[in-house]
Amino acid sequence: MSRFIFDVHDDGPIEWGETSYEFADRAEIERRVQQLVEEAQTRQKARGCSPPLTTVFVHEDGGGIVLTAYARPGEDLRLVWASG
C-alpha cells in the first residue's frame, strides 16, 4: 500500500497534512477527500462564512501530487488525478 498526505485549502488557515495515511486504492483516497471537504465546509459555516472553494491536494509520501480535488458548497466534488 502507498502512503499519502492530504493538504486542505479553504478560505481559512491552510491545514497542511502532517501525517501520512495508507490506502489500498483510489476509492479509499476519494472517500477521505470527500470527508475532508465536508469537514472544511462545516468549519467555514461555524465561522459564519461560506467557503468559495475548498481544495484538497493529495501527495504521495515522498513524491508529488497525485490528486487535486475541489468543491464549492452545493456542488459535486471534482477530482483530477495526475496522469502518468
C-alpha positions in Angstrom: 0.0 0.0 0.0 1.1 3.5 -0.7 1.2 6.4 1.9 -0.5 9.7 1.2 -0.5 13.2 2.7 -3.6 15.4 2.4 -3.4 19.3 2.3 -6.7 21.1 2.8 -7.1 24.7 1.5 -10.3 26.7 2.1 -11.0 30.3 3.0 -9.4 29.8 6.4 -5.9 28.9 7.5 -4.2 26.2 5.4 -4.2 22.8 7.0 -1.0 21.1 5.9 -1.1 17.4 6.4 1.5 16.3 8.9 0.6 12.6 8.9 0.6 10.2 6.1 -2.1 7.5 5.7 -2.1 4.2 3.9 -4.7 3.5 1.3 -5.2 0.4 -0.9 -6.9 2.1 -3.8 -8.3 5.3 -5.3 -11.8 4.7 -3.9 -10.4 4.9 -0.4 -8.5 8.1 -1.2 -11.6 9.7 -2.7 -13.7 8.8 0.4 -11.1 10.5 2.6 -11.0 13.6 0.4 -14.8 13.8 0.4 -14.7 13.7 4.2 -12.1 16.4 4.4 -14.0 18.7 2.1 -17.2 18.2 4.2 -15.3 19.0 7.4 -13.7 22.2 5.9 -17.1 23.4 4.7 -18.6 22.7 8.2 -15.8 24.7 9.8 -16.5 27.6 7.5 -20.2 27.6 8.3 -19.4 27.6 12.0 -17.3 30.7 11.4 -20.3 32.3 9.7 -18.6 32.1 6.3 -19.4 30.2 3.2 -16.2 29.0 1.5 -16.0 30.0 -2.1 -13.9 26.9 -2.8 -12.3 24.1 -0.9 -9.3 22.3 -2.4 -7.5 19.2 -1.3 -4.1 18.3 -2.6 -3.1 14.6 -2.2 0.6 14.0 -2.2 2.2 10.6 -2.4 4.5 10.3 0.6 8.0 11.2 -0.8 6.5 12.1 -4.2 4.4 14.6 -6.0 0.7 15.5 -6.1 -1.4 12.6 -7.3 -4.8 14.1 -6.9 -6.3 17.5 -6.8 -9.9 17.7 -5.6 -12.1 20.8 -5.3 -15.7 21.7 -4.5 -17.9 24.7 -3.9 -20.8 24.4 -1.4 -23.8 22.7 -3.1 -21.7 21.4 -5.9 -20.3 17.9 -6.6 -16.7 17.2 -5.7 -14.4 17.3 -8.7 -11.4 15.1 -8.8 -8.4 15.5 -11.1 -6.0 12.6 -10.9 -2.4 13.2 -12.1 -1.6 11.3 -15.3 1.4 9.1 -15.6 
